Amino acid sequence: MAFFKKAIDRLTKGLARTREKFVSGLRSLLAGRQIDEDLLDELEERMIAADMGVLTAAKLRADLQTAYKERRIAKGDEVIDFLKEELKKYWPPENRGIRFAETGTTVILVAGVNGSGKTTSIAKLAHLFRQQGKKVCLAAADTFRAAAVEQLTIWAERVGVEIVKGASGSDPASVVFDACQAARARHSDVLLVDTAGRLHTQEHLMRELSKIRNVVSKQIPNAPHEVLLVLDATTGQNAINQAKAFTAAVDVTGIFLAKLDGTAKGGIVVALRNELSLPVKFVGLGEQPADVEPFNPEEFVEALFS
């Protein structure tokens, strides 16, 4: 129970902007109002503004209209409780945890555009796995970006994990090959691979990601076990476009939603689920290694409307 409260408190803080701009405004809008077309139009506009996306907002509007016609709700004051219950249904029961290898090293590819918070998110995952008693190794395969290897090295030292790296500008796939060899030799439980973060519109990057995936699969059975895409929660609908492009290249298995620290619009979590059916597995809630939480839909919705 204490853990649940802690998670709610951290999410509540992270969703501060959404709550102030969206939820607080909703309460004022709905108070004492009857449900009609004008109110539904206003609600839809506010949901779009909260980064829930046009498709999601239209669906929730239609759900509200149906509920009103069926007399399940009668007035504006009942709308928020209705939205909470509907949003919780968006995430059916599923395993949102990491799929660890039964034996040997679990390999997790981490992708994302530059500036998304990818390096910090890798450090958070490394810290989390260390807290779980796992031996972690990092592969610094983002060799194209200046200072990327140096930044990851600093984080590796801070959280106390090993790192395999090559010279700046070296072939990312060769770094990953060496990292797989090292992780196996050192009996690492988890290998986190930092991949290049150029813009997702660049085809050569997508080819590079596919090449890395092939190298990993040849070195370690059934790897990669996870491909996590780091998305910046502050970028709104652009995050959806990034997710579509990366999924086409490397079969993304889950989302690490970074920067959900008070500056983001939390509705993007809903849009990701509704438009892509990709599970959000982790959320980043600050700048420190410990500022990470496994994503829990019920906690998220409660924090959003608290």
C-alpha positions as CSV (number, residue, x, y, z in Angstrom):
1,M,0.0,0.0,0.0
2,A,2.9,2.4,0.8
3,F,4.5,1.6,-2.5
4,F,1.2,2.4,-4.3
5,K,0.9,5.7,-2.5
6,K,4.5,6.6,-3.4
7,A,3.9,5.8,-7.1
8,I,0.7,7.9,-7.0
9,D,2.6,10.8,-5.4
10,R,5.4,10.7,-8.0
11,L,2.9,10.5,-10.9
12,T,0.8,13.3,-9.4
13,K,3.8,15.6,-9.4
14,G,4.7,14.6,-12.9
15,L,1.2,15.3,-14.2
16,A,1.0,18.7,-12.6
17,R,0.7,20.6,-15.8
18,T,-2.0,18.4,-17.3
19,R,-4.0,18.6,-14.1
20,E,-3.7,22.4,-13.9
21,K,-4.4,23.1,-17.5
22,F,-6.8,20.3,-18.3
23,V,-8.4,18.7,-15.3
24,S,-8.9,21.8,-13.2
25,G,-10.4,23.5,-16.3
26,L,-12.7,20.6,-16.8
27,R,-14.1,20.8,-13.3
28,S,-14.9,24.5,-13.8
29,L,-16.4,23.8,-17.2
30,L,-18.6,20.9,-16.0
31,A,-19.8,22.3,-12.7
32,G,-23.6,22.6,-12.8
33,R,-23.8,22.1,-16.6
34,Q,-26.2,19.8,-18.4
35,I,-24.7,17.5,-21.1
36,D,-25.4,18.9,-24.6
37,E,-23.7,19.2,-27.9
38,D,-21.9,22.5,-26.9
39,L,-20.5,20.9,-23.8
40,L,-19.3,17.8,-25.7
41,D,-17.6,20.0,-28.3
42,E,-15.8,21.9,-25.6
43,L,-14.7,18.7,-23.9
44,E,-13.4,17.3,-27.2
45,E,-11.3,20.4,-27.8
46,R,-9.8,20.3,-24.3
47,M,-8.9,16.6,-24.7
48,I,-7.1,17.4,-28.0
49,A,-5.3,20.3,-26.3
50,A,-4.2,17.8,-23.6
51,D,-2.4,15.7,-26.3
52,M,-4.9,12.9,-26.2
53,G,-5.0,13.2,-30.0
54,V,-7.9,13.7,-32.4
55,L,-8.9,10.1,-32.7
56,T,-8.9,9.5,-28.9
57,A,-10.8,12.7,-28.2
58,A,-13.4,11.8,-30.8
59,K,-13.9,8.4,-29.3
60,L,-14.3,9.6,-25.8
61,R,-16.8,12.2,-27.0
62,A,-18.8,9.5,-28.7
63,D,-18.6,7.4,-25.5
64,L,-19.9,10.3,-23.4
65,Q,-22.7,10.9,-25.8
66,T,-23.8,7.3,-25.8
67,A,-23.6,7.2,-22.0
68,Y,-25.8,10.3,-21.8
69,K,-28.4,8.8,-24.2
70,E,-28.5,5.6,-22.2
71,R,-28.9,7.6,-19.0
72,R,-25.8,6.3,-17.4
73,I,-24.8,9.9,-16.8
74,A,-27.1,12.9,-16.6
75,K,-25.0,16.0,-15.9
76,G,-21.6,17.5,-16.2
77,D,-20.5,16.8,-12.7
78,E,-20.6,13.1,-13.5
79,V,-18.3,13.4,-16.5
80,I,-14.9,13.1,-14.8
81,D,-15.8,9.9,-12.9
82,F,-17.0,8.5,-16.2
83,L,-13.8,9.5,-18.0
84,K,-11.7,7.9,-15.3
85,E,-13.5,4.6,-15.7
86,E,-13.4,4.7,-19.5
87,L,-9.7,5.5,-19.6
88,K,-8.8,2.6,-17.3
89,K,-10.5,0.3,-19.8
90,Y,-8.0,1.4,-22.4
91,W,-5.3,-0.8,-20.9
92,P,-6.4,-4.4,-20.7
93,P,-4.5,-6.7,-18.3
94,E,-1.2,-7.5,-19.9
95,N,2.5,-7.9,-18.9
96,R,4.0,-4.5,-19.0
97,G,7.2,-5.7,-17.4
98,I,10.5,-6.6,-19.0
99,R,10.6,-10.0,-20.6
100,F,13.8,-11.3,-19.1
101,A,15.7,-14.3,-20.6
102,E,15.1,-17.6,-18.8
103,T,18.9,-18.1,-18.9
104,G,21.9,-16.0,-19.8
105,T,21.9,-12.3,-20.7
106,T,18.7,-10.3,-21.4
107,V,19.4,-7.8,-24.2
108,I,17.4,-4.6,-24.4
109,L,17.8,-2.3,-27.3
110,V,17.0,1.4,-26.5
111,A,16.1,3.7,-29.4
112,G,14.9,7.3,-29.7
113,V,15.7,10.5,-31.4
114,N,18.4,12.9,-30.0
115,G,17.0,15.1,-27.2
116,S,14.3,12.6,-26.2
117,G,16.1,11.8,-22.9
118,K,17.4,8.4,-24.2
119,T,20.7,8.4,-22.3
120,T,19.2,9.4,-19.0
121,S,16.5,6.8,-19.4
122,I,19.1,4.1,-20.0
123,A,20.8,5.2,-16.7
124,K,17.4,5.0,-14.9
125,L,16.9,1.5,-16.2
126,A,20.4,0.4,-15.2
127,H,19.8,1.8,-11.8
128,L,16.5,0.1,-11.5
129,F,17.9,-3.3,-12.5
130,R,20.8,-2.8,-10.1
131,Q,18.3,-2.2,-7.3
132,Q,16.8,-5.6,-8.3
133,G,20.1,-7.3,-7.7
134,K,21.0,-7.7,-11.4
135,K,24.4,-7.3,-13.0
136,V,24.1,-4.7,-15.8
137,C,26.3,-3.9,-18.8
138,L,25.8,-0.9,-21.2
139,A,26.8,-0.8,-24.8
140,A,27.6,2.7,-26.1
141,A,26.5,2.2,-29.7
142,D,25.4,5.8,-30.3
143,T,28.8,6.5,-31.9
144,F,27.6,9.1,-34.4
145,R,26.6,11.8,-31.9
146,A,29.4,13.9,-30.3
147,A,29.7,13.3,-26.6
148,A,27.1,10.5,-26.6
149,V,29.7,7.9,-25.5
150,E,31.2,10.2,-22.9
151,Q,27.7,11.0,-21.4
152,L,26.8,7.3,-21.1
153,T,30.2,6.6,-19.5
154,I,29.5,9.2,-16.9
155,W,26.1,7.6,-16.2
156,A,27.6,4.1,-16.0
157,E,30.1,5.3,-13.3
158,R,27.3,7.1,-11.4
159,V,25.0,4.0,-11.2
160,G,27.8,1.5,-10.9
161,V,27.6,-0.6,-14.0
162,E,30.0,-1.8,-16.7
163,I,30.2,-0.2,-20.1
164,V,31.5,-1.4,-23.5
165,K,32.4,1.4,-26.0
166,G,34.4,2.1,-29.1
167,A,36.0,5.1,-30.6
168,S,33.8,8.1,-31.6
169,G,32.5,7.5,-35.1
170,S,33.2,3.7,-35.0
171,D,30.7,1.2,-36.4
172,P,27.8,0.8,-34.0
173,A,27.3,-2.8,-34.9
174,S,30.9,-3.7,-34.0
175,V,30.4,-2.1,-30.6
176,V,27.3,-4.1,-30.1
177,F,29.2,-7.3,-31.2
178,D,31.9,-6.6,-28.6
179,A,29.3,-5.8,-25.9
180,C,27.5,-9.1,-26.5
181,Q,30.7,-11.0,-26.2
182,A,31.6,-9.1,-23.0
183,A,28.2,-9.5,-21.4
184,R,28.3,-13.2,-21.9
185,A,31.9,-13.5,-20.6
186,R,31.1,-11.5,-17.5
187,H,27.8,-13.3,-16.9
188,S,25.8,-10.0,-17.1
189,D,22.1,-10.4,-16.4
190,V,21.2,-7.4,-18.5
191,L,22.8,-5.7,-21.5
192,L,21.3,-2.3,-22.3
193,V,22.2,-1.1,-25.8
194,D,22.2,2.6,-26.6
195,T,21.5,3.0,-30.3
196,A,22.1,6.0,-32.6
197,G,19.6,8.8,-32.1
198,R,19.5,10.6,-35.4
199,L,16.2,11.8,-36.7
200,H,13.7,9.0,-37.5
201,T,13.2,10.3,-41.0
202,Q,16.7,9.3,-42.0
203,E,16.6,6.0,-43.7
204,H,20.3,5.1,-43.0
205,L,19.6,5.2,-39.3
206,M,16.7,2.8,-39.7
207,R,19.0,0.5,-41.6
208,E,21.6,0.8,-38.9
209,L,19.1,-0.2,-36.2
210,S,18.1,-3.2,-38.2
211,K,21.8,-4.2,-38.6
212,I,22.3,-3.9,-34.8
213,R,19.3,-6.1,-34.2
214,N,20.7,-8.8,-36.5
215,V,24.1,-8.7,-34.8
216,V,22.4,-9.2,-31.4
217,S,20.2,-12.0,-32.5
218,K,23.3,-13.9,-33.9
219,Q,25.3,-13.5,-30.6
220,I,22.7,-14.2,-28.0
221,P,19.7,-16.6,-28.4
222,N,16.3,-15.0,-28.7
223,A,17.8,-11.6,-28.4
224,P,16.9,-8.8,-28.3
225,H,14.4,-9.6,-25.7
226,E,13.0,-6.1,-25.6
227,V,13.2,-3.0,-27.9
228,L,12.3,0.1,-25.9
229,L,11.6,3.4,-27.6
230,V,12.2,6.5,-25.5
231,L,9.7,9.2,-26.3
232,D,9.8,12.8,-24.9
233,A,6.4,13.3,-23.3
234,T,6.6,17.0,-24.0
235,T,6.6,16.6,-27.8
236,G,3.0,15.6,-28.1
237,Q,1.7,14.1,-31.3
238,N,5.2,14.2,-32.9
239,A,5.9,11.3,-30.5
240,I,3.3,9.2,-32.3
241,N,5.0,9.7,-35.7
242,Q,8.4,8.8,-34.2
243,A,6.9,5.6,-32.7
244,K,5.4,4.5,-36.0
245,A,8.8,5.0,-37.8
246,F,10.9,3.2,-35.2
247,T,8.4,0.3,-35.0
248,A,8.7,-0.3,-38.7
249,A,12.5,-0.5,-38.4
250,V,13.1,-2.5,-35.2
251,D,9.8,-3.9,-33.9
252,V,9.4,-1.8,-30.8
253,T,8.0,-3.8,-27.9
254,G,7.4,-1.0,-25.4
255,I,7.7,2.7,-24.6
256,F,9.8,4.5,-22.0
257,L,8.0,7.8,-21.7
258,A,10.6,10.3,-20.6
259,K,10.2,13.9,-19.1
260,L,6.9,13.3,-17.5
261,D,8.1,15.7,-14.9
262,G,5.5,18.5,-14.8
263,T,6.2,20.0,-18.2
264,A,4.4,17.4,-20.3
265,K,0.8,16.9,-21.2
266,G,-0.1,13.5,-19.8
267,G,-2.7,12.9,-22.5
268,I,0.0,11.6,-24.8
269,V,0.0,8.3,-22.8
270,V,-3.6,7.8,-23.8
271,A,-2.9,8.6,-27.4
272,L,0.0,6.1,-27.6
273,R,-2.3,3.4,-26.4
274,N,-5.2,4.2,-28.6
275,E,-3.3,4.8,-31.8
276,L,-0.4,2.3,-31.6
277,S,-1.4,-0.4,-29.0
278,L,2.2,-0.2,-27.8
279,P,2.5,-0.6,-24.0
280,V,4.1,2.1,-22.0
281,K,6.4,0.2,-19.7
282,F,8.2,2.9,-17.8
283,V,7.8,6.6,-17.2
284,G,10.6,9.0,-16.3
285,L,9.7,11.5,-13.6
286,G,12.8,13.6,-13.1
287,E,16.6,13.9,-13.8
288,Q,17.9,11.5,-11.1
289,P,18.6,7.8,-11.7
290,A,15.9,6.8,-9.2
291,D,13.3,9.0,-11.0
292,V,11.6,6.1,-12.8
293,E,8.4,4.1,-12.3
294,P,7.0,1.1,-14.0
295,F,3.8,2.3,-15.8
296,N,0.6,1.3,-14.1
297,P,-2.6,2.4,-15.9
298,E,-4.8,2.7,-12.7
299,E,-2.1,4.7,-10.9
300,F,-1.8,6.9,-14.0
301,V,-5.5,7.7,-14.3
302,E,-5.9,8.3,-10.6
303,A,-2.9,10.7,-10.6
304,L,-4.2,12.5,-13.6
305,F,-7.5,13.3,-12.0
306,S,-6.4,13.6,-8.4
